[in-house]
Amino acid sequence: MEDPTELPLFERALELYRAAGDNRGEAEALFWIGCLHQYIRRDNETALPYLEQSNRLAAETGDKATQSEALRHLGIASHSAGRLDAARDQLEESSRLRRETGNYPGLASNMVGLAYIAAAQNRRPDAIATLDEAQAIAQAHEAHAILHHINQARTAIVRP
């Protein structure tokens, strides 16, 4: 459920970061605006420009955490639009950044999406191997919510 105060606060943060010339902060604010449109409002079309700009600014400023989030959500949008190769590339790059920054629960979460993409591309053995690796990572980091998503994906992929 949307909190009507969130978007204006994110937009205000964006204004302040821009006024201060803080591109890293701007990238983060853009990400949250894009995420709100995508996740809360289910509006990828509105979200995409925010996520794309967030990704660009985060890359320019070396903010790997924000860049990995923007890429994840760009991958989700690509997957939703049926652009599986683009989705795979975006999630793989997000995963590389998450591994690099030590965000292993986030890496495991990305791997769930990569498994669904592999299954949609008729690469079922890759999907299962990806879920096996994601499960090992999630268990090692006690990421219980992600383990639940892995089990759901395994059920959907193994027994469609």
N, C-alpha and C positions, 0 to 999 in steps of 0.2 A: 504494500500500500504506500502510495506517495505521500510524503510529508510536504505540504505546500510551501514550507519555509526553506527547503533545501536548495532548489534551483536558484532562487534569488541570492542565497548566500554564496553558492558556487560562482555565480556570475559576478558578484561583488568582489570575491577573491580574485577572479580573473582580471577585473578592472584594476585592482590594487597592484597585482603583480606586474601588469603591463605598465602602469604608471611608474612603478619602481624600476622598470627595466630588468626584472627578474625572470629570465626565460625558463629557468628550472621550475619555479613556482607556477608560471603560466602554463607549462606543460602539464603539471599536476592538476591545476584547476580545469583545464580543457578536458583532461581524462575524466574527471568526475562529472562534468557536464555531459560528456558523451556517454558515460556509463549510465547516468540517470535516464537519458533518452532511450538507450538500448535496453537496459535491464528492467527499469521500472515502467517506462511508457511503451516498451516493445516497439520502438520506432528506430530501426536501423538507418533509414534514410537520413533522418535528422542527426543521428549519432555519428555517422561516418566522418563528416568534415572535422568534427571536434577530435575524434580519435586519431585521424590522420595527422592533424596539426600537432596533437599531443605527441605522437610518435616521432615526428620530425624534430620538434623542439627538444624532447627528451634525448634523442640521439645526439643532437648538436651540443647539448650541455653535459653529456655523459651520465645522465640519470638513468641507469640501467633498470632500476626497479619500476619507475614510471613507464619506461619504454616497454618493458616486458608486459605490463598490464595493458597498455594501449594495443600492442601486437596481439595479445590474447583476445581482446574484444574485437579487433579487426578480423581475426581468424573466425570468431563466432559469427560475425556478420557475413563473411565470405562463405562459411559453411551453410548458413541459412539460405543464402542466395544460390546454392548449388555450385559454387566455384571451389571445388574440392582441392585442386592443386594449389590455388592461392591460400586457402584455409590451412592446408598442410604446411606450406612455406612459412606463414605467419606464426602458427603455433610452434613449429620447430625453432624458429628464431626466438620466440618468447621463451621457450624451454631452455635454449642455450643460455640466454641471459639469466634465467632463474637459477640454473645450475651454477653459473658463474658467480652469482650473488649469494648463493647458499639458501635460496628459497625452495627447499625441497618439497614441502607440502604443496606449494604452487606448481612446482614441476610435475608432481603426481597428478594434480588436477588437470593440467594441460594434457597429460598423457591419456586421460579419459577421452578428451576430444579427439586426440590423434587416433585412438583406437576406433572411435566411431567413423572417422574419415577413412581409415584403412578398410573397415568393413564395407563402407559404401563404395569403395574402389575395388571391391572383390579381392582384398588382401587379408582374408580372415586369419591366416597364421600370424601375420604381422600384428593384427589387432589383438590377438590373444597374448602374444609375446609382450606387447606394449602394456597390456593390463597386468600381466605377471610382474613386470618391472615396476609399474606404478604401485601395485599392491605392496611390494617389498619396501619401496620408499615410504609409502604412507604408514606402514606398520612401524618402520624404524623411527618415524617422527611422530608417532601416536596421533596421526591425522584421521580421527575416527569418522568425521563427516565425509571426508574424501574416500575412505574405505567403503562407506555406504554407496557412494556414486560408482565406485569401481565394481562393486557387486551388482548394481543395477545394470551397468554396461555389459558386464560379463554375461548376465542372463539374457540381455537383448541380442548380444552378438553370438553367443554360443548356441542359444536356443531361440532363433528368431521366430 
